[in-house]
Amino acid sequence: MSDIKVGWAGLGNMGNPIVKNILKAGYPVTVYNRTKSKEQEALSAGASSAETPVKLVEASDVIFVMVSDDNAVKEIFTGADGLLSANAEGKLFINVSTVAPQTSKYVDEQCRAKGASFLDVPVSGSVKPAQDATLILMVGGDAEYYEKAKPILDVIGKLSIHVGPVGAGSAAKLAINYLLGLNLQGLAETVLFAEANGVSTENMLTIINEGAVGNGITKMKSDPIMKNQFPAAFALKYLAKDLRLAREQGIDMPLSAPLSDTFQQALNSGMGDEDVMAVIKYLKR
């Protein structure tokens, strides 16, 4: 059992399997979730529960945060009963949520003012990689804090990369999710174009996946396309948000605006809680 006590705020499809992997590695883990029923899976695996964010900080040395968006991150850190309303001196906070680089820099400033340290460490991967501990972690922040966190990061994913100062991790995540969006929309458009010209979806997916343009995401999303069922491994609403953040951050590539617009329109049409691959349903309409 490690003597480093880990705290985790935000338990959902990704948070629960990650917490289980940290517990399996021998770290004591305390969890906090606003909706207490979502803590049950982690508690059954051996975690403890904190009633408030303040109690979570008091019980932990290293505190991870995984919540939905920039507003939720700011709220859990700096809200009236937020993490930083505790005595946070000497604590290391790690935000694994996907947010704008400027949000990471803001939270870093708030942590430093409290004598705490901060890393932004968004993850690339969805539920299955979270379960299998094969996520890729993009680390922004001071190298010394990364070295402190690395043993824990190593049990969460297959690779962590220190990409630069605070905010760089968030920028890397927006970049990789931009490529994810391009892959998904390209796959959807290709299948629909082939189908409209008499080529079956099954045959087109085989051609894609057996050839040079096949990749992990085309193979992963082939089964949902064939079944026309899209339970969320990564909800479409989150990718729509990430593409919007990339545009706000200044991405101005020829495909960036139409890509973001497509996912935003799919979100507006009611597909936000379905998997990102549900974009094919929107395009088919």
Secondary structure, 3 states (H helix, E strand, C coil): CCCCCEEEECCCCCHHHHHHHHHHCCCCEEEECCCHHHHHHHHHCCCEECCCHHHHHHCCCEEEECCCCHHHHHHHHHCCCCHHHCCCCCCEEEECCCCCHHHHHHHHHHHHHCCCEEEECCEECCHHHHHHCCEEEEEECCHHHHHHHHHHHHHHEEEEEEEECCCHHHHHHHHHHHHHHHHHHHHHHHHHHHHHCCCCHHHHHHHHHHCCCCCHHHHHHHHHHHHCCCCCCCEHHHHHHHHHHHHHHCCCCCCHHHHHHHHHHHHHHHHCCCEHHHHHHHHHC
